[in-house]
Amino acid sequence: MLQVLDPSAIRRWSRLAAETLGKAREEIDALNVFPVPDGDTGTNLYLTMLSAAEALDGLPGDADAATTWRTLAQGAMIGARGNSGVIVSQALRGLAEVLKGAEGRGADLGRGLVRAAELAREAVSRPVEGTVLSVLTSVAAAVGDLPGDLVSIARKAAEEARSALRRTPDQLDVLARSGVVDAGGAGLAIILESLAAVITDSYTGRVDIPVPVHPAGQGAARPEPEEGSGHPGYEVMYLLDADAAAVGVLRGELDALGDSLVIVGGEDLWNVHVHVDDAGAAIEAALRLGRPHRIKVTYLAGSGRTHPAARGRGVVAVAAGPALAAVFEESGAVVVRREPGSSPPLAAVLAAIREAGSEVVVLPNDGGAREVAAAAAEIAREEGLVVSVLPTRASVQGLSALAVHDPLRRFDDDVVAMTEAAAHTRHGHVWVADREVMTSAGLTARGDVLGVIDGDAAVIGTDLAGTALEVVRRMVSSSSELVTVLEGVNAPPGLARAVQEHLGATRPDIEVVLYEGGQGGYPLLIGVE
């Protein structure tokens, strides 16, 4: 039996907890009736602990206790899934805060469990009793000031977790009516029993899953909410790079949007979980305050809500400027307008996807719009739509992709054809520098004309026409077949026509198409297929 919870024991505990949760996953899923009966709590807790265990697997064998605890908490936070998974990850962070600087004896474990309960409760916007929070609180109260060695504290924590789990139906009516204990609390009990098994060296390989059915509810049916039952329709989760002040603002915004809000983390990296009806608004709030990533939107089937179902095949294109938007609309796309230099609203992209059809290709046509388009696509997929976001970085690439779009083709084949068309389109533009800028082509002074090819500065000139012709000369090759020129709102008269005439004289084999793009900032946008 262990007297000190050392790094080796922490590793064994994380792995055993993950393995045991994996074996109990389906049984815990079946208990899941709160906050939404979506039947995934066991799976979420298993994946959360598995992420923690795998993070520890990446450490060198001689890593010290502080590094081991910090890695465990970070691994759980980054991989946390679902409401209970995020709460448990915060409990592990509380343990780590205390134990990373302690010897790892019985009193240290007791103080760590007290801190775990405190942090977990603080992370939840609106705590509800009869949940994993109640089980954690009961464990902390039982062992916080309890004298004893590591073995006795670990055993007491596991025993109290099971006892507190049995009491959850008395604290939450939906559990009593359904005849079950809390699913998150059941997972926590397994985690603490795994810890006791490692410390006492008593693990036999047999899994005694602590998921008793509440006697008062024997035979009770699992609740099936009806339409309009009041549960939000989506679970939204993401990691967020932001400072603590921004997270405080985000917490207020998300709390007003939905429920089951849990935000955990620290050191400018946070795991955010919330249930909402407007998934787009929850993601847009994060975009305003930091950098969200690993965005996951899940349609909560247990909410009893239906989701929109569009029909047919369509294309959504993001465009800057009314003239360019008209070009895409004439080609059959549903257009989302954006202001030059900014990304389109996520809600607008999502609405356009829903309008376009049940199978939709999205053309972001800008590097900054791709993240918003990807988030909107994720939400739409959870609603049952089939969505593919093409990596178009320029409007001319979007036009090339749209030119080969065929709604009668298989969707996957259509996506491949459109992607290939976009990938085979080189894109360039010219603009007049409004300040001194150091570029890959050299120092650009105010008033110089900069020619950009495929995102890189290539030419520095003194006049628009000469620079535009040099850009085109560098972009075309022996295999070029089509040049598309979009004339901006501030282009001098005849600039696009000069490019067309130059190509007519030097490359009569190339077809040239001119559009009034109406874009601001860039006098010419050029595409070469």
Disulfide bonds with the S-S distance in Angstrom:
none
